[in-house]
Amino acid sequence: MTQRAVPAGDVDYESTGTGYEQQRRSDPRIAQAILSALGDASTVVNVGAGAGSYEPTDRYVLAVEPSAAMRARRRAVGAMPAIDASAQSLPLDDDAVDAALAVLTIHQWGDALVGGLQEMRRVASGPVVILTLDGTQLQDFWLNEYLPARAQIERQRFPDIQSIRKELGGTRDFNPVPIPLDCSDGFVEAFYGRPESLLDPAVRAAQSAWQFLDQTEIDRGLTQLTDDLRSGSWDSRHGHLRETPTYTGPLALIIAAPEDECRPEHDRRTVSDRQTLASHRTWINHNLVVVANPHEQSDQAELDRAWHQPSPVDEPVDDDHPVNPPVP
Ligand SMILES: C[S@@+](CC[C@H](N)C(=O)[O-])C[C@H]1O[C@@H](n2cnc3c(N)ncnc32)[C@H](O)[C@@H]1O
């Protein structure tokens, strides 16, 4: 296998990421959210595909992965082979696939982020689906009490959701994804209610964040966490998290449809189509306002309501009572 002289992202998986395929397994509930976002796309490119987590098995998936070590891990878990390419230069024609997917990878793309997003948009005729952590929501996590530098470093790595949405254009949906308490994908926040797990070097080896922290600081922070777990201090402050079934905050799914699917004044559409689209946009805009900053919402019920509210695009249009006036 050909190894790159310089890694495509900010982590060198040729020398790190031991045990990634065991520690970072697809979580079925998160996988379901991704599947729903992909809709009826029958061909999908999975960019930054890693060891194959979250790759749908019910449709044709083309995996793209720049790290030779990651591609080798795919073989170990029986995933389909991946093409050696990076996000910023996808070896595909325009509109070659129905959908483009990127799962927990864009924070590693660095300067290639904009080019990578543009490439995903270019090759997909349908939705671009991105699972990531919202950098603006990372500051509240309890681990920051032990490793203050972490929030700052991760904030720089995880792009601003607003800038991603701007770059992708088109109809944009943005949903916080609840992290289950027993999440089987071992990213750092997945252990919000299982603090002891972060003391396990095997768990940390599959989490890229630690590589950006000073080892002395890591040792100090983890010693403090060990002491607090022994003394009960962690539990007195955060113990409720051990019983909290989901953590809704930083994990987010961005779904960007192609630009022309949200043009309400498109000539070829009927008046009813235009009303449906306009009503869909109203729904999206409303929900973006409601969910864009979940931590600023004091009312959890309002967030839950927005999360579960059906899109009116699926509802029949009442021509006698249009949501928006007909377009002349
Ligand atoms: C944290 S892993 C996620 C892998 C997989 N998507 C998953 O959910 O398990 C990040 C992956 O992104 C890949 N990556 C980093 N920079 C990239 C780039 N510029 N283009 C494509 N993939 C990249 C890495 O090689 C790595 O496999």
The ligand as a Gaussian input file, in Angstrom:
#p B3LYP/6-31G(d) Opt

LIG

0 1
 C      -11.744000      10.254000      12.850000
 S      -11.521000       9.405000      11.355000
 C      -13.218000       9.066000      10.846000
 C      -13.296000       7.891000       9.967000
 C      -14.715000       7.395000       9.656000
 N      -15.442000       8.353000       8.866000
 C      -15.437000       7.066000      10.932000
 O      -16.502000       7.659000      11.192000
 O      -14.975000       6.210000      11.664000
 C      -11.072000      10.677000      10.225000
 C      -10.682000      10.161000       8.864000
 O      -10.559000      11.271000       7.988000
 C       -9.475000      11.021000       7.116000
 N       -8.997000      12.305000       6.541000
 C       -8.193000      13.222000       7.113000
 N       -7.952000      14.229000       6.262000
 C       -8.629000      13.966000       5.116000
 C       -8.781000      14.622000       3.866000
 N       -8.157000      15.786000       3.597000
 N       -9.557000      14.030000       2.935000
 C      -10.188000      12.869000       3.185000
 N      -10.074000      12.200000       4.353000
 C       -9.306000      12.739000       5.315000
 C       -8.453000      10.324000       7.990000
 O       -7.490000       9.624000       7.228000
 C       -9.358000       9.441000       8.833000
 O       -9.516000       8.170000       8.274000

